[in-house]
Amino acid sequence: MAIYLTSESKVIVQGITGGEGTKHTALMLKSGTNVVGGVNARKAGTTVKHVDADGNDVELPVFASVAEAIEKTGADVSVAFVPPAFTKDAVVEAIDAEIGLLVVITEGVPVQDTAEFWAYAQGKKTRVIGPNCPGIISPGQALAGITPATIAGPGPVGLVSKSGTLTYQMMFELRDFGFTTAIGIGGDPVIGTTHIDA
């Protein structure tokens, strides 16, 4: 019973051409996630090369906006690897495009910016996880974030945590049981999805 993220999810990466975006796109693909493209307005129209879980080469398109990425790929999840100064704009863009799930990995986002985009998200279609979080993983199905996909497999346990490293620790300690979904909601003073929501 995975929540929010399944093998059917189509994932885009905001900041796919940056250092963190590049590294973690590769790891998400390796874990079997259906990554369908990325967003970087300055590099729109280009592609990035990666390798999927089966070892096949894939070329992912880079789009000018989240709205364009959704239109062209049917994406329903976005993972944001965007520097703190640009995070609020990236989140607002994703909310305006009505992406179903937005996972904000960035740490160091000004609390006022988070409070503003949290308020902006109220009553809209986008569920925000983060910021300053390891993201969400449904082992054996998909990973949206930076959680190591190799520390636990699928099973009956659901996990919601504020701490990234404690998320990894619990997954590893309970690896013999396995997980439906593990969500790192982030440890900042203001976050999107809370323990109670999840």
C-alpha positions, 0 to 999 in steps of 0.5 A: 500500500504505497502512498503518494508515489508508485511505479506508475508515477511519472517524475520530472526533476527541477534543476536536472542539469545542476550537480545535485540534480544530475547525481540524484537523477541517475540514482533515481533512474537506477532505482527504477523510477520512471523519470521522464524529463527535467526543467531548466529554463536556460537549457530548454530544448536540450537533453541529458543522458543517463542510464536506466535500471536495466542499463539502457541509455536514456535521453531525458528532455529538458523543458522550459517550465513545469507546465511544459514538462507536464504537457509533453510527458504527463508528469505527476511528480516533481523533485526540486533540486534548486538552490535556496534563493530560487526555491520559492519561485520553483515551488510556485511554478510547480503549484501553478502547473498543478503537479500532483506531488512536489518533493523539495529536497533543498536545504537552507530555504529561508523560512519566510519563503517556505511560509509563503509557498506553504500559504500559496499551496493551500487549497491547490492541487499540489501536495508539497513534501519538504523542504530540507528532506530526503524525499519519498521512496516506495521500495521496489517501485519508485524514489523521488529524492535522495534516500538510498534505494539499496538500504531496504526493499518492499514490505509492510512498514510505513515510515514518516520522519522529520530526520533524513539520517534517522529515516535511513537508519530506521529503514536499514534497521527494519530492512528484514521487514521492508517498507511500503513507503518511507517519507522524509517530511523535512526538519524545517520549522515550516514544511508542506506535508506533516506527520499527521497528513501522511 
